[in-house]
């Protein structure tokens, strides 16, 4: 007998990660993401630079595609952040660095007993009752059955008789349930490695459109990883009475000062010996900045004239309330250049990741790919994404 995982379990997860549907300011702002991808092209060595420079417009404009996909897919939002402070204290050892191990650790397998569910695995595992007796067998089953189906488990089937053998006290024919908790607090570092591998494979195959898409996407996610507020559950200052600080730090300040004041010379791209370890170090280094991001703004608002903190600006015919230029300048100075430093680090990281994917693919010649154009199907996909962004609802959380 096969038991299909009920859709309402999947829907419960979607509600957790997608309940906030108000319009949000995109990570780094569209300006910042485009700037980072654009500048990363100029870190590349000559064999890559010829192709990437020929596609500079695409890589710049499509740097914001992952943000637009938040309006088209309920599975997109968790790829942009990770709430590290939900996993104990720095360096958050409770969160496995390996994707399969992390997903397994935060996936609940339960069995129905009347109106109750006995949780056999996962973060809320019941301490009494049946016990896991074949850990290795369960791990192999998890990687074979559940891992490949992530994130949509609505059509996965559980075979009770085969699953029961991993636990003591279980009976054949029981109704099993499954739910994962990892996504509700973000999967950014795991997603970075996933896209890095996709880009490597695209280089290996010489697939122009895949190279461009995954390059643009990887640039976006790596830039997100350099934003401190993408590593904490207090992502918009909502827990400290600082709503709006997300857009203040990552959008308002770069939009005002990046072009006129930032130094973006970061040197040539370097090979990453261990991309997975590097991606984790990026998010950990971002998290080290969280307290400063929040505390500096709290102190500044107490001393800066209140009537000079927020102003109204007209953009595209609409008026919006934003931090005044003088207040933004004071915040930037009080942060000792943190925004510029994280933005510079983003540029370097994107170049390094692109270069590493190319090297790992065997350094294929890219000049034969010059002049390639998108197919009608690919253009239709781009148009569909744009339509979803313009008219859909944001499945992510508000910044």
C-alpha positions, 0 to 999 in steps of 0.5 A: 500500500502506498500513502501519498503525502497529504497536500495540506502538509505541503501547504502548511509549509508554503504558508510559513514561507509565503504568507507575507505578500506585501510589496518588498524592497528587493535585496541590494535593490535592483541597482545594487544587484545589477552593479555587482554583476556588471563589475564582476565581469571585469575581474575575469581573465581574458579567456572568459572576459571576451564572452562575458563582456559580450553578454554584459547587458544580459548579465546586468539586466538579469541580475534581478531575475531571482527577485522576480521569481519570488513573484512566480514561485513559492519555493524561491524566497528561502533561497535568498536568506538563512536565519542563522540565529535560529540554530543556537550560537555562533558558529551555529554547529546545530545546522549541518553544512551538508545539504542532505544532512541538514534537510534530513535533520530538519525533516519530520517523519511521523506516523498517525495514531488515531487523531495524534501524530507520533513524530519519529524524526526531526526537530520536534521528535517525540522522546517516547514511543518508537525509535529509529533502529536502522540509522544508515538504512534510513539515511539511504532511504531519505537520500533516495526517496525524499532528497531528489523530490525537494522542494515539492513533496506533494506527489511523493509516496511513502511505502509503509511496509518498507519505511517501518523497518527503520523503526522499532514498534512500528506496524505495517500499514500505518499511515506515515506523514512528512514535513520539513522545517529547514526552508522556513528559515532559509537555505541560502548557503546550500542554494549557492553550492547548487547553482555553482554546480549548475553553472559548472555543468553549463560550462562543461556542456557549452550551453550558452543560455544556461551559462548566462542564466546560472551566472546571473543567478549565482551573482544575485545569490552571492550578493545576497549572502553578503548582506548581514540582514539576510542571515538573521530572523530580525531581517527587517529590524521588526524585532527591535522596532527598526522596520525598514532598516533592510532597504535602508542598509542595502538599497538606499545607501548604495543608490546614493553613494555607490557611483559617486564614492565607492572604490570597486577595484577588487583585483582579478578573480581567484580560484576557490579551492572549496566553494562550499566552505567559502559560501559558508564563510561568506554568510558567517562573516555577514552574520558577524555584522548584524549587531553593528547594523542594528545597534549603530542605527539605534544609537544614531536615531537618538542623536540625529535630528528626528525631522531630518531622518526621513524625507519624501521623494518622488519616483516614477510619479509616486511619492515614497518615504525614505531616509534623508540623504544626510541621515543615510550619510551619517549612518554610512559613516557610523558603520565605518564603510561597511556597506561599501566593503560588503558590496566590494566583497560581493563583486570579488566573490561573484568573479571568483565563483564564475571563474571557479565554475569555468576552471572546474568545467575544464576551462572550455573555449568560450569564443565559439559561443559568441553571437549566440542568441536566445531561442523563442522558448527561452525568450517566452520564459523571460517574458513570463517571468517579467509578467509574474513580477509585474502582476503577481504576488510576492511569495517572500517576506517583506523587507 
